[in-house]
Amino acid sequence: MMQNEGQRYRFSEAPVWDWQRAYYEQKGLSAWTDNQVPQYITSNPMIATAYAEMIFGFLQDLASKGQTSETVTILELGAGVGRLAHQILIKLMELKEFAGMEFPAFRYVMTDLVEDNVMGWKEHPSMQSFIQQGILDFARFDAIQDTVLHLVVANTVIRPGDLKQPLLLIANYFFDSIPQELIYISEGEIYECDILLQSPDPSIHSEPAQLLENMTISYEYRRAPEYSAEGYPYQELIELYKKELEDSHILFPAIGLSCLDRLNRLSESGYVLITADKGDHRLDNWKFSEPPEFVLHGSFSLTANYHGIQYILEGRGAQTRFTTHHYKDLNIGYMLVVDEPMSYVNTRLAYHRFVERFGPDDFFSIKEWMDQQVGTMQLKQILPFWRLGGYDAEFLIHSANRISNLLPEASDEEMLDIQYGIHTMWSSYYVMKHQGDVAFLAGQLLYEMYMYEDAKRFLELSLDTDARKRNTAVLYDLAVCCYELELEEETLAYTRKVLALEPDHEEAMDLLRSFE
């Protein structure tokens, strides 16, 4: 049952934001691992490579300025399941080792609103080596109000003015998910759009996702002269909107800008923001814009107003950049809110090479198409695309059957490249629910290429992480691997396990007889 009469709220103060918060508090990291909240598009190896290159360029720029004595803090806002941070750190350490140059030390700090997520990252097996190296820490951060960072591992607090180096911020799917104001512009006047919300009776539907899914919303408008008042901090931007826009609904990022201001105070030297979202930085795309659409995925997201953020920061002297071409799914940009921003040449060049020229949004568009074409592709197309995507486990899952079908005709070089790709993929694999599936696919391919030692390792990993893999097919493959590796005791052990499950398994009986 719906509440009979909708209640009216200011958009940024509506209960939907409380339901959003409650959803993440209730679900924790499972919000991403259960495929409810999107995470692949902003956490795959391709985008991690682009970000690592920009961060590396930033470290190069600081080194060229002689700023190497102080540690650089890299702060990820709303770090989600943790996969992006893990991938960035792997690639950043590879770049640093390859360059062999002196750079400032850095620490990567993952943040989230939900305390359980922060502690989940701290205990995650894929994070332990970085914690032990002293380059990874965690903090709870509320974008609406927090002014300090309490680091979990270091057990220290970062307060305003504590940082000497510029702060580097990463914000993926962040500005579209925190409270925003909603204004409407018509005939040169500003109106605030209040939300009229009808929601299910909380006594019947108490789950946050249910409340969001079953809500009914409409909007009512009221004059809002306070936006045009002389003391309003974003008055110049409002005047531009009044002049250029008509019949337009604007999601106004006042809280996002406030968050950036509070983070800016942590450092004496400003900050660099790398951000990706479904959000528009072109003013034309806000003309005649309809009321916002709530995109539901357990929680919800809106559209980020990159134009407003970009305009305000450029007015303060920042140098900002988004792609000259139009984005399809993910708009990626940077904002250099530092002294002499144009002197950060390596940072800007990295953006040009890894986002502007061909970037994560382009890759995602192609990958969606490639996933549908895998059944017709040859290894000479599959392997380069897998390499382009950073040997992503997601693509291996989609293409494993096709690779298997092509193996009888594969060259030795192609099989060696598959083996190398599997090892590279696994070395940077972020442990998630599908670990057993990925290990199994890798093991099966290696087995079919007669690479028994590697096959044994991955098939045993699949057994350890996924009880469903304890079947006669996998156990028999392991028995064969051990036989080929002349591991007699293990061969017998796996063979007997096969026969315990399937007493009439002819191949296993033959294998057992060969030892008698």
N, C-alpha and C positions, 0 to 999 in steps of 0.2 A: 504494500500500500504506500502511496505517496502522501507526504504531508499536504493537507488541503490547500494551503496558500503558500506560495513561494516567499522566501525571505530575501530582503534586499541587502546587499553588501557592497562596500567598495571592493573593486576587483582584487586588489592585492591583499585584502583582509578576509576574503571569502573562505569558507570551510574547506574548499577544495585543496588548499595548500596544507591544511592540517591533515587531510586524508592522504595527501601525497607523502607527507612526513611519516605518518603512521604506517603506510604501506612499506616503506623502506625499513622502518624499525622492526616491523613484524617479519618481513621476508629475509632481511640481512643479505648475505652474499648470494643466496638462492634466487634472488630477484633476477640475477644475470645468468646463473648456471642452469636455471630451468627454462631458459629461452623466453622469458617474459619481456624483460627490458632489453632493447637492442644493445649489443656490445661489440659485435664483430667489426662493423664498419669503422669504429673509432679505436680498435685495439688490435688490428691485424699487423703482421710484420711490415707491411708496406708503409703504413702511417707511422709505425714506430721508427722505421729507418729515416723517414723524412724529418721527424722530430729530433732524433738523435743527431742527424746531420746539422740541423739548426742549432741545437745545444752545443755541439762540438764547435761550430762556427763562432758561437757566442764566447766559448772558452778561449778560442784562438784570438778573438778581438780583445778580450781582457788581458791575455798574455802579451799581445803586441803593445798594450798601453802600460805594461809593467805591473799590472794588478794581479800578482800571483800569490801574495802572502796570505790573503784572507780567503776563507772557504766560500764557495758559491752555493746558495740554497736554491734548489729546483723544487717548486711546490706544485703538486698536482691537485687541483680542486675537484672534488667528487670523483675519486679514483676508481669507482665501480668495483668490478671483480678483481682488479689488480693486474690484469693481463698486459695492459699497455705499459705500465711502469716496469714490469719484468722484461718486456721486449726492448724497451728503450735502454735500460741499464746494460743488457747484454750487448747491444749494438754500440753503445757509447764506450764501453770498456774495450771493445774490439777496435774502434777508431783510435782511442787513446794509445793502445798498445802498438797499433800499426804505425802511428805517427812518430812515436818515440821522442816527443818534444815535452818541454816543461809547460804545464798548464796549472791553473789554480785548482786546488782540491775542491771537491763538490760533495754535497749530500742531497739525496733525493728524498723528499718528504711527501708521503701519500696522505691525503686527508679525506674525511667524509663526515657527514653529520651524525651517522650512526656509530655509536661506540663499539657495538659488536663487530661491525665491519673492520674497524681499526684493529681490534684484537685478533680478528680472523686473519688479516694480512700478516700480523706479527708471528702467528703460529704456522703460516703456510709453508710447506716444504720447499717450494720454489724460491722463497724469499730468504732462506737462511744464509746462503753464502754471501749475499749482499749485506745482510745485517752484520755478519762476522767481519766483513771488510770495512765496516764503518761508513758505508756510503748510502745506507737506506734507513729511514726512520719514518715514524707515523704520528699523526696527530688528529684529534677530533676538531672539526672546524665548522661553525655555523655561519653561513654566508650572510645571514641577516644581521648579526650583532657582534660576533667575536672580533677582538682587537689584538689578541695574543695567540701564540701557538705553544701548546704543551707537548714537547717531544717525548714519545713513549720510551724509546730505547735509551736515548741520552739522558732522560730524566731532567731536562732543562726546559726553560721557558724563553721563547723569542718574543721580546717586547718591542714597542716602537723605538726605532733608532739603533737597535742592536746589530743589524746587519750593515757591513761596510761595502760589500759588493752589491751590485744591482740584483734584485730578486728576479728569478725566472719563473713565470707562472705558466702552467698548462691547464687549459679549461676546455674539455671536450664534453659536449652535451650538458653544459653547465648553465649557461645563461638562459636556455630555453626551459629550464626546470625549476628556477627559483622565482619567487613572487615578482610580478611586474605590475605596473599601473596600466590601465587601458583608457586611452583618451580618444575622442572623436573630434574631427575638424570639419566644420561646415561654414561656408561664407565668412571665413576669416575669424571665426569664434572657436574657442576651446570648450569642449564638454568632457566631463568625466563620465565614463560608461560604468554604471553600477550593474552588478550582476544580480539578476532575479533567479534564485535557485530553489528548485523543487527537488527534494531528495527523498529516497526511501525512508520509511520509518526505521530509525536506528535500532528499535527493539526487535525488528524482523531481519533487517540486513545490516549487520554490524561490521562486516569485513570492508576495509578501505577500498579494495578493488571493486567490490559490489556497489558501494556507494557511488564511486566514480562512474561505473558502467551504467547505472540506472538513474543518474541525475538528469534533470531537464533544466535547461538554462535559457534565459532570455536577457535582454539588456534594457535598461532605462537610462535616460540621459539627463544630466543636470549641468548647468553652466558652472565653469570652474575658473573664475578670474584669478585664482591664486597662482596658476601656471604663468600668467602674464605679468604678475606683480614684479616690481623692480627688484626686490630682494630674492626672487626665485633663482637658484643657482644655475639652472639650465635655460634661462630666459631666452638667450640668443638662439638656441636650437628650437625652442617653441615658436619664436618669431619666424624662423625659416619655414617651419611646418605650416604655420598660418598663411604664409605668403605663397608657398608652392603646392600645397595639398588641398584637395576638396573632396568632401564626402568620403573621408578616410578614417579608418580605425587604426590606431597606432599603439602597439605594445611598447610602453615607455620603460626603459631599463634603469629607473632611479635606484633600485636596491642593488642591481649589478654594479652600477657606478659607485655607489657607496661602499660596496665590498672592495672594489679595486682601490678606492681611496684609503680604506683602513689597512689593506695589505701594503700599500705604498709607504705608509708610515713606518713599517717595520725596517725599512732600509734607508740609509742616508743617500743612496745613489739611484733611486728610482727602481723601475722594473721593466722587464720585457714579457709581453704576453703572447703566447702561442695558443690559438684557439680554433676549434672546429665545431660546427653546429649546422643545423638547418636554420639559416638566418640570412637576412638580406642586408647588404651594405650600400646598395644603390637606392637613392631616393625614389627613382621612378617606380620601383617595385612596391612602394608603399602607397602609391597614388590609387585612389578609389578602392582601397583595401577593405574587404569584408570583415565582420567580427571574427575573432580568432577561432580556429578549429582546435578542439582538444583531441590530440592524438593519444588514444588509450593503448597501453601495453602493460597492464597491471597497475602502473602509475599513469602519468600523462606527461606530455610535453607540448610546448607551443612553438612559436617562431621567435628566434632571437633577433633583437633589433640592433644589428651590427652597425647600421648607419648612425644611430644615436651615439653609441659608444665611440665609434671612430670619429665622429664630428667633435665630440667633447674633448677627447684626448688630443686630437690634432690642434684644437684651439689652445691647448696648453703647451704646444711645442713638440708633441710626439710625431714620429714618422710611422705611418701605418701602411699596410699593403694587403690587398686581397687579389685574387687572380683577375686578369683582364678578361678572360673568357668566363662564361656563366657556369655556375655549378649546377649539378643535377641532384645530388643527394647530400653532399657535405661541403659547406663553404669553409675554407681554411685560410686564416690570415695571421699576421703578426702585428704587434703594436710595440714600438720602441719608445717607452716613456722614460728616457734617460737624457743626460746632457750630451749634446752633439750626436744625435742618433744616426746621422749619415756616416759617422766614422765606424759604425759597426758593420764593416764591409763584408766580413765572412758570414755573419748571420744573414745578411740580406742576400748574398750570393747563394747560400744554401737553400733559402726559400725559392729563389729563381730556378735552381737546378732540380729541386725535389718536390716542388708544389706547382709553380707556375708553368714550367715546361711540360711536365707530365707528373701528376700527383696522385694522392690516394683516392680522390673522387673519380678521376679518370680510370684508375685501376679497378675500383669497385664496379663501375659501369661495365667495363670489359669482362670482369670476372662473372658478373651475373649472366652475361651472354655465353661465356666460355663454359660455365657449368651446364648449360643446355646443349653444348656442342661436343662435349667430351667423347660421346659415343662414336663420333666420326673422325676424331683426331688421331694423328700418328705420334709416336714418341718424339719426333723432331719438332712438333708443336707443343706437346705436353711438357717436356722437360724445360724448354726455355721459359714458358709461362710460369711454371712452378718456381724456377730460379728468380724470375722477375718479382714474384710475390714473396720472396724471402723464405722459400721452402715451407710454406704455410701448411699446417696440419689439416686445415679445413679443405684445402684443394686436394690433398691426398685422399681424404675420405670420399670426395666426389669422383676421383679419377682412378681409384685402386683397381676396380673391376676392369676398366679399359686397359690399364697398364698390364694387368695379368694376362688379358687376352692377346696383347701384343708381344709378350715376352718370347714366345717360340721363334719369332723372326727378329728379335733384338740383337744388335751387335754387342760384342764384348764391351766396347766403349760406352754404349748406352746403359748396359747393366751396371757398369762401374759408376756412372753418373747417378743412377737410381740409388745405388748403395750410399754414395756420398750425400745425396739429398736426404735420405732417411736419417743418417747420422746427424746432419746439420739441423734438420727439423727437430730431432729429439733433444739435441743439446740445448735448444732454446724453448722447449715445450713447457707451457705453463700448466701445471697439474690441475685438471678439471674433471668433471664427471665422466667424460668420454675417454679418459686415459687408456682404459683397457681396450677399447675399440681401436684406437690409434696404434697401440703396441701390437695388437693382433694383425691389423692390416699390414704393418711394416714387417712383422714376422713371416706372414704368408708370402709376401713378395720376395723376401730374401730366401725363403725355402724354395720357391719356384725357380730362383736363380742359382740354386745349389750352393748358396753361401751359408753353410750350415751353422757355423759358429755364431754369426750375427743373428741368424734365424732363431737359434736356441735362446739367445738372450732376450729377444723381443717376445717370443711366444711364452717364455717363463714370466716375463713382466705382465703379459696379459692375464695369465693365470692368477698372479698375485693380486691384481687390482680388480678383477671381474670374475666372479664365481660362475657366470654363464659360460665362460670359456673352458670350464672343466668338463669338456665332452670328449668323446672318443676320437674325433677328427683331429683336434689340437694335440691331445695326448699321444696319438699315433705319430703325428708329424714330429713331435719332440723325441719320440723313441727312435725315429729314423735319423734325426739330427745327431743324437748321441751315438747311434751305430756308426754313422759316417765319421764321427770324430773319435771313434774307438774308445768310447766311454762305456765299458761293458756294464758296470753296476747300474748306471743311470738308465741305460737302454732297457735292462731287465725290469727296473722299477717302473718306468713309464709303460712298458708293454703289459705288465701285470695289472696296472691301473686300467688300461684299455679293456683287458679281458674281464676285469671285475665288473665293468659297466656293460660290456657286450661280449658274453662268453663265446659267441659264434663268429667273432671278428677274424676272418680268414687271414688277412695280412699280418695281424698281430700274432696269430698262432704260428704262422710260417716263420716269423721273426724269432719267436721264442724257441722253435725247434732248431733253428740254426745254431743256437748256443748249446743245445743238447748233443 
